[in-house]
Structures are given as C-alpha cells and as structure tokens.
Amino acid sequence: MEHLNTPSAVSSVKTIDFGPFLDGSDKQGVAKAILDSFKSMGFIYLVNHGLDKVKITSMFEWVRFDMFVLISYHLKSHTVRKTLFTTDGSQAAGASPSFWGSS
C-alpha cells in the first residue's frame, strides 16, 4: 500500500494519501495510517484531501490571526509583563517592543 506512511521530504513526518479514503477503496488503511502517524509522530502531511489552495490559505491566515490575538492577550497579562519588565517597571533585557511587533 504505497499511500500509507511514505516518508516525506520534511524530516520524518509521514505523507498520507487521503484519496483512497475519499474514493472508498481503502478507508481502513488510510485511517490506520493516520492514527499510527499521530501516535508515533504527532503530525502528518495529508495529500489528495480535496481542499483547494484558497481554503488552505484561508485556514493558515486564521491560525496566524488566532496566534496574534493569543500573544497580544498574554502580553497584556501581569504574568507575561512580569517576565518582560523588571519590578520597577523598566524594560528587561531582550524584551524590546519592536520584537513583539509594536512601537
């Protein structure tokens, strides 16, 4: 079964062809390959999944936005500010605002 657990060019992340799942020719094999890869590596590279490039790009944009919101929220929290600034309010070394994308 060539489509299962073929090493990709990206380290040891497994490339899994989702086509046989979608067309019904090997649903069990593809499902097992996905489960095994998640158990052993935690990641997969899924090909022939049917999602178009526009949809994929949109999903990555949402992930970037979510990360920005999450980081922004945590930068406002006392816990993170405490690690970025000294107790007298002066800036700690390596915590320049430009690093975090603000001026």
GUDREN-735230 format. One record per atom (N, C-alpha, C, O, CB): atom name; x, y, z. Coordinates in steps of 0.1 Angstrom, whole numbers, always signed. Glycine has a CB too. Layout:
N
a CA&c1 X&c2 Y&c3 Z .
...
//
This chain:
103
a N&c1 +8&c2 -12&c3 +0 .
a CA&c1 +0&c2 +0&c3 +0 .
a C&c1 +9&c2 +12&c3 +0 .
a O&c1 +13&c2 +17&c3 +11 .
a CB&c1 -10&c2 +0&c3 +12 .
a N&c1 +11&c2 +17&c3 -12 .
a CA&c1 +21&c2 +28&c3 -14 .
a C&c1 +17&c2 +41&c3 -7 .
a O&c1 +25&c2 +49&c3 -2 .
a CB&c1 +23&c2 +31&c3 -28 .
a N&c1 +4&c2 +44&c3 -5 .
a CA&c1 -1&c2 +57&c3 +0 .
a C&c1 +0&c2 +58&c3 +15 .
a O&c1 -2&c2 +68&c3 +21 .
a CB&c1 -15&c2 +59&c3 -4 .
a N&c1 +4&c2 +47&c3 +22 .
a CA&c1 +5&c2 +47&c3 +36 .
a C&c1 +19&c2 +49&c3 +42 .
a O&c1 +28&c2 +42&c3 +38 .
a CB&c1 -1&c2 +34&c3 +42 .
a N&c1 +20&c2 +59&c3 +51 .
a CA&c1 +33&c2 +61&c3 +58 .
a C&c1 +45&c2 +63&c3 +49 .
a O&c1 +56&c2 +57&c3 +52 .
a CB&c1 +35&c2 +50&c3 +67 .
a N&c1 +44&c2 +70&c3 +38 .
a CA&c1 +55&c2 +72&c3 +30 .
a C&c1 +63&c2 +84&c3 +35 .
a O&c1 +57&c2 +95&c3 +37 .
a CB&c1 +51&c2 +75&c3 +15 .
a N&c1 +76&c2 +83&c3 +39 .
a CA&c1 +83&c2 +95&c3 +44 .
a C&c1 +83&c2 +106&c3 +34 .
a O&c1 +86&c2 +104&c3 +23 .
a CB&c1 +97&c2 +91&c3 +48 .
a N&c1 +81&c2 +118&c3 +40 .
a CA&c1 +81&c2 +130&c3 +31 .
a C&c1 +95&c2 +136&c3 +32 .
a O&c1 +104&c2 +131&c3 +39 .
a CB&c1 +70&c2 +140&c3 +36 .
a N&c1 +97&c2 +147&c3 +24 .
a CA&c1 +110&c2 +154&c3 +24 .
a C&c1 +112&c2 +161&c3 +36 .
a O&c1 +123&c2 +165&c3 +39 .
a CB&c1 +110&c2 +163&c3 +12 .
a N&c1 +101&c2 +164&c3 +44 .
a CA&c1 +102&c2 +171&c3 +56 .
a C&c1 +104&c2 +162&c3 +68 .
a O&c1 +95&c2 +156&c3 +73 .
a CB&c1 +89&c2 +180&c3 +59 .
a N&c1 +117&c2 +160&c3 +72 .
a CA&c1 +121&c2 +152&c3 +83 .
a C&c1 +114&c2 +138&c3 +82 .
a O&c1 +115&c2 +132&c3 +72 .
a CB&c1 +117&c2 +159&c3 +96 .
a N&c1 +109&c2 +134&c3 +93 .
a CA&c1 +103&c2 +121&c3 +93 .
a C&c1 +87&c2 +121&c3 +94 .
a O&c1 +81&c2 +112&c3 +98 .
a CB&c1 +108&c2 +112&c3 +105 .
a N&c1 +82&c2 +133&c3 +91 .
a CA&c1 +67&c2 +134&c3 +91 .
a C&c1 +62&c2 +126&c3 +79 .
a O&c1 +67&c2 +126&c3 +68 .
a CB&c1 +63&c2 +149&c3 +89 .
a N&c1 +52&c2 +118&c3 +82 .
a CA&c1 +46&c2 +109&c3 +72 .
a C&c1 +37&c2 +116&c3 +62 .
a O&c1 +28&c2 +124&c3 +66 .
a CB&c1 +39&c2 +97&c3 +79 .
a N&c1 +38&c2 +112&c3 +50 .
a CA&c1 +29&c2 +117&c3 +39 .
a C&c1 +18&c2 +106&c3 +38 .
a O&c1 +21&c2 +95&c3 +35 .
a CB&c1 +36&c2 +120&c3 +26 .
a N&c1 +5&c2 +111&c3 +39 .
a CA&c1 -6&c2 +101&c3 +38 .
a C&c1 -15&c2 +106&c3 +27 .
a O&c1 -20&c2 +117&c3 +27 .
a CB&c1 -13&c2 +100&c3 +51 .
a N&c1 -17&c2 +97&c3 +17 .
a CA&c1 -26&c2 +100&c3 +6 .
a C&c1 -41&c2 +97&c3 +11 .
a O&c1 -44&c2 +86&c3 +13 .
a CB&c1 -23&c2 +91&c3 -7 .
a N&c1 -49&c2 +108&c3 +11 .
a CA&c1 -62&c2 +107&c3 +16 .
a C&c1 -72&c2 +102&c3 +5 .
a O&c1 -84&c2 +99&c3 +8 .
a CB&c1 -67&c2 +120&c3 +22 .
a N&c1 -67&c2 +102&c3 -7 .
a CA&c1 -76&c2 +98&c3 -19 .
a C&c1 -83&c2 +85&c3 -17 .
a O&c1 -95&c2 +84&c3 -19 .
a CB&c1 -67&c2 +97&c3 -31 .
a N&c1 -76&c2 +74&c3 -13 .
a CA&c1 -82&c2 +61&c3 -11 .
a C&c1 -93&c2 +61&c3 +0 .
a O&c1 -103&c2 +53&c3 -1 .
a CB&c1 -72&c2 +51&c3 -8 .
a N&c1 -92&c2 +71&c3 +9 .
a CA&c1 -103&c2 +72&c3 +19 .
a C&c1 -115&c2 +78&c3 +12 .
a O&c1 -126&c2 +74&c3 +14 .
a CB&c1 -98&c2 +80&c3 +31 .
a N&c1 -113&c2 +89&c3 +5 .
a CA&c1 -124&c2 +96&c3 -2 .
a C&c1 -131&c2 +88&c3 -12 .
a O&c1 -143&c2 +89&c3 -13 .
a CB&c1 -118&c2 +109&c3 -8 .
a N&c1 -123&c2 +80&c3 -20 .
a CA&c1 -130&c2 +72&c3 -30 .
a C&c1 -135&c2 +58&c3 -25 .
a O&c1 -141&c2 +51&c3 -32 .
a CB&c1 -120&c2 +69&c3 -42 .
a N&c1 -132&c2 +56&c3 -12 .
a CA&c1 -137&c2 +44&c3 -6 .
a C&c1 -129&c2 +31&c3 -8 .
a O&c1 -133&c2 +20&c3 -4 .
a CB&c1 -151&c2 +41&c3 -10 .
a N&c1 -118&c2 +32&c3 -15 .
a CA&c1 -110&c2 +20&c3 -19 .
a C&c1 -102&c2 +15&c3 -7 .
a O&c1 -99&c2 +3&c3 -7 .
a CB&c1 -101&c2 +23&c3 -30 .
a N&c1 -99&c2 +23&c3 +3 .
a CA&c1 -91&c2 +18&c3 +14 .
a C&c1 -93&c2 +27&c3 +26 .
a O&c1 -83&c2 +33&c3 +32 .
a CB&c1 -76&c2 +17&c3 +10 .
a N&c1 -105&c2 +28&c3 +31 .
a CA&c1 -108&c2 +37&c3 +42 .
a C&c1 -101&c2 +32&c3 +55 .
a O&c1 -95&c2 +40&c3 +62 .
a CB&c1 -123&c2 +38&c3 +45 .
a N&c1 -101&c2 +19&c3 +57 .
a CA&c1 -95&c2 +14&c3 +69 .
a C&c1 -80&c2 +16&c3 +69 .
a O&c1 -74&c2 +20&c3 +80 .
a CB&c1 -98&c2 -1&c3 +70 .
a N&c1 -73&c2 +14&c3 +58 .
a CA&c1 -59&c2 +15&c3 +57 .
a C&c1 -54&c2 +30&c3 +59 .
a O&c1 -45&c2 +32&c3 +66 .
a CB&c1 -54&c2 +11&c3 +44 .
a N&c1 -62&c2 +39&c3 +53 .
a CA&c1 -58&c2 +53&c3 +55 .
a C&c1 -61&c2 +57&c3 +69 .
a O&c1 -52&c2 +64&c3 +75 .
a CB&c1 -67&c2 +62&c3 +45 .
a N&c1 -72&c2 +53&c3 +75 .
a CA&c1 -75&c2 +57&c3 +89 .
a C&c1 -64&c2 +51&c3 +99 .
a O&c1 -60&c2 +58&c3 +108 .
a CB&c1 -89&c2 +51&c3 +93 .
a N&c1 -60&c2 +39&c3 +96 .
a CA&c1 -49&c2 +33&c3 +104 .
a C&c1 -36&c2 +41&c3 +103 .
a O&c1 -29&c2 +43&c3 +113 .
a CB&c1 -47&c2 +18&c3 +101 .
a N&c1 -33&c2 +44&c3 +90 .
a CA&c1 -20&c2 +52&c3 +88 .
a C&c1 -21&c2 +65&c3 +95 .
a O&c1 -10&c2 +69&c3 +101 .
a CB&c1 -18&c2 +54&c3 +73 .
a N&c1 -32&c2 +72&c3 +95 .
a CA&c1 -33&c2 +85&c3 +102 .
a C&c1 -32&c2 +83&c3 +117 .
a O&c1 -24&c2 +90&c3 +123 .
a CB&c1 -47&c2 +92&c3 +99 .
a N&c1 -39&c2 +73&c3 +122 .
a CA&c1 -38&c2 +71&c3 +137 .
a C&c1 -23&c2 +67&c3 +141 .
a O&c1 -18&c2 +72&c3 +151 .
a CB&c1 -47&c2 +59&c3 +141 .
a N&c1 -17&c2 +58&c3 +133 .
a CA&c1 -3&c2 +54&c3 +136 .
a C&c1 +6&c2 +66&c3 +136 .
a O&c1 +15&c2 +67&c3 +144 .
a CB&c1 +1&c2 +43&c3 +127 .
a N&c1 +5&c2 +74&c3 +126 .
a CA&c1 +14&c2 +86&c3 +125 .
a C&c1 +12&c2 +96&c3 +136 .
a O&c1 +21&c2 +101&c3 +141 .
a CB&c1 +11&c2 +92&c3 +111 .
a N&c1 -1&c2 +98&c3 +140 .
a CA&c1 -3&c2 +107&c3 +151 .
a C&c1 +2&c2 +101&c3 +164 .
a O&c1 +7&c2 +109&c3 +172 .
a CB&c1 -18&c2 +110&c3 +152 .
a N&c1 +1&c2 +88&c3 +166 .
a CA&c1 +6&c2 +82&c3 +178 .
a C&c1 +22&c2 +83&c3 +178 .
a O&c1 +27&c2 +85&c3 +189 .
a CB&c1 +2&c2 +67&c3 +179 .
a N&c1 +28&c2 +80&c3 +167 .
a CA&c1 +43&c2 +80&c3 +167 .
a C&c1 +49&c2 +93&c3 +165 .
a O&c1 +60&c2 +96&c3 +171 .
a CB&c1 +47&c2 +71&c3 +156 .
a N&c1 +43&c2 +102&c3 +157 .
a CA&c1 +50&c2 +115&c3 +154 .
a C&c1 +42&c2 +127&c3 +159 .
a O&c1 +48&c2 +137&c3 +163 .
a CB&c1 +52&c2 +116&c3 +139 .
a N&c1 +29&c2 +126&c3 +159 .
a CA&c1 +20&c2 +137&c3 +163 .
a C&c1 +16&c2 +146&c3 +151 .
a O&c1 +9&c2 +155&c3 +153 .
a CB&c1 +27&c2 +145&c3 +173 .
a N&c1 +22&c2 +143&c3 +139 .
a CA&c1 +19&c2 +151&c3 +127 .
a C&c1 +18&c2 +142&c3 +115 .
a O&c1 +23&c2 +131&c3 +115 .
a CB&c1 +30&c2 +162&c3 +125 .
a N&c1 +11&c2 +147&c3 +105 .
a CA&c1 +10&c2 +140&c3 +92 .
a C&c1 +10&c2 +151&c3 +81 .
a O&c1 +8&c2 +163&c3 +84 .
a CB&c1 -3&c2 +132&c3 +91 .
a N&c1 +14&c2 +147&c3 +69 .
a CA&c1 +13&c2 +155&c3 +58 .
a C&c1 +3&c2 +149&c3 +49 .
a O&c1 +5&c2 +138&c3 +43 .
a CB&c1 +27&c2 +157&c3 +50 .
a N&c1 -9&c2 +155&c3 +48 .
a CA&c1 -20&c2 +149&c3 +41 .
a C&c1 -21&c2 +154&c3 +27 .
a O&c1 -22&c2 +166&c3 +25 .
a CB&c1 -34&c2 +151&c3 +48 .
a N&c1 -21&c2 +145&c3 +17 .
a CA&c1 -22&c2 +149&c3 +3 .
a C&c1 -35&c2 +143&c3 -3 .
a O&c1 -41&c2 +133&c3 +3 .
a CB&c1 -10&c2 +144&c3 -5 .
a N&c1 -40&c2 +148&c3 -14 .
a CA&c1 -52&c2 +144&c3 -21 .
a C&c1 -64&c2 +144&c3 -12 .
a O&c1 -72&c2 +135&c3 -12 .
a CB&c1 -50&c2 +130&c3 -26 .
a N&c1 -65&c2 +155&c3 -4 .
a CA&c1 -76&c2 +156&c3 +6 .
a C&c1 -88&c2 +164&c3 +0 .
a O&c1 -99&c2 +163&c3 +7 .
a CB&c1 -71&c2 +164&c3 +18 .
a N&c1 -87&c2 +170&c3 -11 .
a CA&c1 -98&c2 +176&c3 -18 .
a C&c1 -100&c2 +191&c3 -14 .
a O&c1 -109&c2 +197&c3 -20 .
a CB&c1 -110&c2 +169&c3 -14 .
a N&c1 -92&c2 +196&c3 -5 .
a CA&c1 -93&c2 +211&c3 -2 .
a C&c1 -85&c2 +219&c3 -12 .
a O&c1 -74&c2 +216&c3 -15 .
a CB&c1 -88&c2 +214&c3 +13 .
a N&c1 -91&c2 +230&c3 -17 .
a CA&c1 -84&c2 +238&c3 -27 .
a C&c1 -75&c2 +247&c3 -20 .
a O&c1 -75&c2 +250&c3 -8 .
a CB&c1 -94&c2 +246&c3 -35 .
a N&c1 -65&c2 +253&c3 -28 .
a CA&c1 -55&c2 +261&c3 -22 .
a C&c1 -60&c2 +274&c3 -15 .
a O&c1 -55&c2 +278&c3 -5 .
a CB&c1 -46&c2 +266&c3 -34 .
a N&c1 -71&c2 +280&c3 -20 .
a CA&c1 -77&c2 +291&c3 -14 .
a C&c1 -82&c2 +288&c3 +0 .
a O&c1 -80&c2 +296&c3 +9 .
a CB&c1 -89&c2 +297&c3 -23 .
a N&c1 -89&c2 +277&c3 +2 .
a CA&c1 -93&c2 +272&c3 +15 .
a C&c1 -82&c2 +270&c3 +25 .
a O&c1 -82&c2 +274&c3 +36 .
a CB&c1 -102&c2 +260&c3 +14 .
a N&c1 -71&c2 +264&c3 +20 .
a CA&c1 -60&c2 +261&c3 +28 .
a C&c1 -53&c2 +274&c3 +33 .
a O&c1 -50&c2 +276&c3 +44 .
a CB&c1 -49&c2 +252&c3 +21 .
a N&c1 -51&c2 +283&c3 +23 .
a CA&c1 -45&c2 +296&c3 +26 .
a C&c1 -54&c2 +304&c3 +37 .
a O&c1 -48&c2 +310&c3 +46 .
a CB&c1 -44&c2 +305&c3 +13 .
a N&c1 -67&c2 +303&c3 +35 .
a CA&c1 -76&c2 +310&c3 +45 .
a C&c1 -74&c2 +304&c3 +59 .
a O&c1 -74&c2 +311&c3 +68 .
a CB&c1 -90&c2 +308&c3 +40 .
a N&c1 -73&c2 +291&c3 +60 .
a CA&c1 -71&c2 +284&c3 +73 .
a C&c1 -58&c2 +289&c3 +79 .
a O&c1 -58&c2 +291&c3 +91 .
a CB&c1 -72&c2 +269&c3 +71 .
a N&c1 -47&c2 +289&c3 +71 .
a CA&c1 -35&c2 +294&c3 +77 .
a C&c1 -35&c2 +308&c3 +82 .
a O&c1 -29&c2 +312&c3 +92 .
a CB&c1 -23&c2 +292&c3 +67 .
a N&c1 -43&c2 +317&c3 +74 .
a CA&c1 -44&c2 +331&c3 +79 .
a C&c1 -52&c2 +331&c3 +92 .
a O&c1 -48&c2 +340&c3 +100 .
a CB&c1 -52&c2 +339&c3 +68 .
a N&c1 -62&c2 +323&c3 +94 .
a CA&c1 -69&c2 +323&c3 +106 .
a C&c1 -60&c2 +318&c3 +118 .
a O&c1 -61&c2 +324&c3 +129 .
a CB&c1 -82&c2 +314&c3 +105 .
a N&c1 -52&c2 +308&c3 +115 .
a CA&c1 -43&c2 +304&c3 +126 .
a C&c1 -33&c2 +315&c3 +130 .
a O&c1 -31&c2 +317&c3 +141 .
a CB&c1 -35&c2 +291&c3 +121 .
a N&c1 -28&c2 +322&c3 +120 .
a CA&c1 -19&c2 +333&c3 +123 .
a C&c1 -26&c2 +344&c3 +131 .
a O&c1 -21&c2 +349&c3 +141 .
a CB&c1 -13&c2 +340&c3 +110 .
a N&c1 -39&c2 +347&c3 +127 .
a CA&c1 -46&c2 +357&c3 +134 .
a C&c1 -49&c2 +352&c3 +149 .
a O&c1 -47&c2 +360&c3 +158 .
a CB&c1 -60&c2 +359&c3 +127 .
a N&c1 -53&c2 +340&c3 +150 .
a CA&c1 -55&c2 +334&c3 +164 .
a C&c1 -43&c2 +335&c3 +173 .
a O&c1 -43&c2 +339&c3 +184 .
a CB&c1 -60&c2 +320&c3 +163 .
a N&c1 -31&c2 +332&c3 +167 .
a CA&c1 -19&c2 +333&c3 +174 .
a C&c1 -16&c2 +347&c3 +178 .
a O&c1 -11&c2 +350&c3 +189 .
a CB&c1 -7&c2 +327&c3 +166 .
a N&c1 -18&c2 +357&c3 +169 .
a CA&c1 -16&c2 +371&c3 +172 .
a C&c1 -25&c2 +375&c3 +184 .
a O&c1 -20&c2 +382&c3 +193 .
a CB&c1 -19&c2 +380&c3 +160 .
a N&c1 -37&c2 +371&c3 +183 .
a CA&c1 -47&c2 +375&c3 +194 .
a C&c1 -42&c2 +369&c3 +207 .
a O&c1 -42&c2 +375&c3 +218 .
a CB&c1 -61&c2 +370&c3 +191 .
a N&c1 -38&c2 +356&c3 +207 .
a CA&c1 -34&c2 +349&c3 +219 .
a C&c1 -21&c2 +356&c3 +225 .
a O&c1 -21&c2 +358&c3 +237 .
a CB&c1 -31&c2 +335&c3 +216 .
a N&c1 -11&c2 +359&c3 +216 .
a CA&c1 +1&c2 +365&c3 +221 .
a C&c1 -2&c2 +379&c3 +227 .
a O&c1 +3&c2 +383&c3 +237 .
a CB&c1 +11&c2 +366&c3 +210 .
a N&c1 -11&c2 +387&c3 +219 .
a CA&c1 -14&c2 +400&c3 +224 .
a C&c1 -21&c2 +400&c3 +238 .
a O&c1 -18&c2 +408&c3 +246 .
a CB&c1 -24&c2 +407&c3 +214 .
a N&c1 -30&c2 +390&c3 +239 .
a CA&c1 -37&c2 +389&c3 +252 .
a C&c1 -27&c2 +386&c3 +263 .
a O&c1 -28&c2 +392&c3 +274 .
a CB&c1 -47&c2 +378&c3 +251 .
a N&c1 -18&c2 +377&c3 +261 .
a CA&c1 -8&c2 +373&c3 +271 .
a C&c1 +2&c2 +384&c3 +274 .
a O&c1 +7&c2 +385&c3 +285 .
a CB&c1 -1&c2 +360&c3 +267 .
a N&c1 +5&c2 +392&c3 +264 .
a CA&c1 +14&c2 +403&c3 +267 .
a C&c1 +8&c2 +413&c3 +276 .
a O&c1 +15&c2 +421&c3 +283 .
a CB&c1 +18&c2 +410&c3 +254 .
a N&c1 -5&c2 +414&c3 +276 .
a CA&c1 -12&c2 +423&c3 +285 .
a C&c1 -14&c2 +418&c3 +299 .
a O&c1 -17&c2 +425&c3 +308 .
a CB&c1 -26&c2 +427&c3 +279 .
a N&c1 -12&c2 +405&c3 +300 .
a CA&c1 -14&c2 +399&c3 +314 .
a C&c1 -2&c2 +402&c3 +323 .
a O&c1 +9&c2 +404&c3 +318 .
a CB&c1 -16&c2 +384&c3 +312 .
a N&c1 -5&c2 +402&c3 +335 .
a CA&c1 +6&c2 +405&c3 +345 .
a C&c1 +17&c2 +395&c3 +345 .
a O&c1 +29&c2 +398&c3 +347 .
a CB&c1 +0&c2 +406&c3 +359 .
a N&c1 +13&c2 +382&c3 +343 .
a CA&c1 +24&c2 +372&c3 +343 .
a C&c1 +34&c2 +374&c3 +333 .
a O&c1 +46&c2 +373&c3 +335 .
a CB&c1 +17&c2 +358&c3 +341 .
a N&c1 +30&c2 +377&c3 +320 .
a CA&c1 +39&c2 +379&c3 +310 .
a C&c1 +47&c2 +392&c3 +311 .
a O&c1 +59&c2 +392&c3 +309 .
a CB&c1 +32&c2 +378&c3 +296 .
a N&c1 +40&c2 +403&c3 +315 .
a CA&c1 +46&c2 +415&c3 +317 .
a C&c1 +57&c2 +414&c3 +328 .
a O&c1 +67&c2 +421&c3 +327 .
a CB&c1 +36&c2 +426&c3 +321 .
a N&c1 +54&c2 +406&c3 +338 .
a CA&c1 +64&c2 +404&c3 +349 .
a C&c1 +77&c2 +398&c3 +343 .
a O&c1 +88&c2 +401&c3 +348 .
a CB&c1 +58&c2 +395&c3 +360 .
a N&c1 +76&c2 +389&c3 +333 .
a CA&c1 +88&c2 +383&c3 +327 .
a C&c1 +95&c2 +393&c3 +318 .
a O&c1 +107&c2 +391&c3 +315 .
a CB&c1 +85&c2 +370&c3 +320 .
a N&c1 +88&c2 +403&c3 +312 .
a CA&c1 +94&c2 +412&c3 +302 .
a C&c1 +99&c2 +424&c3 +309 .
a O&c1 +108&c2 +431&c3 +303 .
a CB&c1 +84&c2 +415&c3 +292 .
a N&c1 +95&c2 +428&c3 +321 .
a CA&c1 +99&c2 +440&c3 +327 .
a C&c1 +103&c2 +437&c3 +341 .
a O&c1 +98&c2 +428&c3 +348 .
a CB&c1 +87&c2 +451&c3 +327 .
a N&c1 +112&c2 +446&c3 +346 .
a CA&c1 +117&c2 +444&c3 +360 .
a C&c1 +106&c2 +449&c3 +369 .
a O&c1 +96&c2 +455&c3 +365 .
a CB&c1 +130&c2 +451&c3 +362 .
a N&c1 +108&c2 +447&c3 +382 .
a CA&c1 +98&c2 +451&c3 +392 .
a C&c1 +96&c2 +466&c3 +393 .
a O&c1 +86&c2 +471&c3 +397 .
a CB&c1 +102&c2 +446&c3 +406 .
a N&c1 +106&c2 +474&c3 +389 .
a CA&c1 +105&c2 +488&c3 +390 .
a C&c1 +98&c2 +494&c3 +377 .
a O&c1 +97&c2 +506&c3 +375 .
a CB&c1 +118&c2 +495&c3 +392 .
a N&c1 +94&c2 +485&c3 +368 .
a CA&c1 +88&c2 +489&c3 +356 .
a C&c1 +97&c2 +492&c3 +344 .
a O&c1 +92&c2 +494&c3 +333 .
a CB&c1 +80&c2 +502&c3 +358 .
a N&c1 +110&c2 +491&c3 +346 .
a CA&c1 +119&c2 +493&c3 +335 .
a C&c1 +119&c2 +480&c3 +326 .
a O&c1 +116&c2 +469&c3 +331 .
a CB&c1 +133&c2 +497&c3 +340 .
a N&c1 +123&c2 +482&c3 +314 .
a CA&c1 +123&c2 +471&c3 +305 .
a C&c1 +134&c2 +461&c3 +307 .
a O&c1 +146&c2 +465&c3 +309 .
a CB&c1 +124&c2 +476&c3 +290 .
a N&c1 +131&c2 +448&c3 +307 .
a CA&c1 +141&c2 +438&c3 +309 .
a C&c1 +149&c2 +436&c3 +296 .
a O&c1 +144&c2 +439&c3 +285 .
a CB&c1 +135&c2 +425&c3 +313 .
a N&c1 +161&c2 +431&c3 +297 .
a CA&c1 +169&c2 +429&c3 +285 .
a C&c1 +163&c2 +419&c3 +276 .
a O&c1 +157&c2 +409&c3 +280 .
a CB&c1 +183&c2 +423&c3 +289 .
a N&c1 +163&c2 +422&c3 +263 .
a CA&c1 +158&c2 +413&c3 +253 .
a C&c1 +143&c2 +414&c3 +251 .
a O&c1 +137&c2 +406&c3 +244 .
a CB&c1 +161&c2 +399&c3 +256 .
a N&c1 +136&c2 +424&c3 +257 .
a CA&c1 +122&c2 +425&c3 +256 .
a C&c1 +118&c2 +438&c3 +249 .
a O&c1 +109&c2 +445&c3 +254 .
a CB&c1 +115&c2 +424&c3 +270 .
a N&c1 +125&c2 +441&c3 +239 .
a CA&c1 +122&c2 +453&c3 +231 .
a C&c1 +108&c2 +452&c3 +225 .
a O&c1 +104&c2 +442&c3 +220 .
a CB&c1 +132&c2 +456&c3 +221 .
a N&c1 +100&c2 +463&c3 +225 .
a CA&c1 +87&c2 +463&c3 +219 .
a C&c1 +88&c2 +460&c3 +204 .
a O&c1 +78&c2 +454&c3 +199 .
a CB&c1 +81&c2 +477&c3 +221 .
a N&c1 +98&c2 +463&c3 +197 .
a CA&c1 +99&c2 +460&c3 +183 .
a C&c1 +99&c2 +445&c3 +181 .
a O&c1 +95&c2 +440&c3 +170 .
a CB&c1 +112&c2 +466&c3 +177 .
a N&c1 +105&c2 +437&c3 +190 .
a CA&c1 +105&c2 +423&c3 +189 .
a C&c1 +90&c2 +417&c3 +189 .
a O&c1 +88&c2 +408&c3 +182 .
a CB&c1 +112&c2 +417&c3 +201 .
a N&c1 +81&c2 +424&c3 +196 .
a CA&c1 +68&c2 +419&c3 +197 .
a C&c1 +59&c2 +426&c3 +187 .
a O&c1 +46&c2 +424&c3 +187 .
a CB&c1 +62&c2 +422&c3 +211 .
a N&c1 +64&c2 +434&c3 +178 .
a CA&c1 +57&c2 +440&c3 +167 .
a C&c1 +50&c2 +452&c3 +170 .
a O&c1 +41&c2 +457&c3 +163 .
a CB&c1 +47&c2 +430&c3 +162 .
a N&c1 +53&c2 +458&c3 +182 .
a CA&c1 +47&c2 +471&c3 +185 .
a C&c1 +58&c2 +482&c3 +186 .
a O&c1 +70&c2 +479&c3 +186 .
a CB&c1 +39&c2 +470&c3 +198 .
a N&c1 +54&c2 +494&c3 +185 .
a CA&c1 +64&c2 +505&c3 +186 .
a C&c1 +64&c2 +512&c3 +199 .
a O&c1 +71&c2 +522&c3 +201 .
a CB&c1 +61&c2 +515&c3 +175 .
//
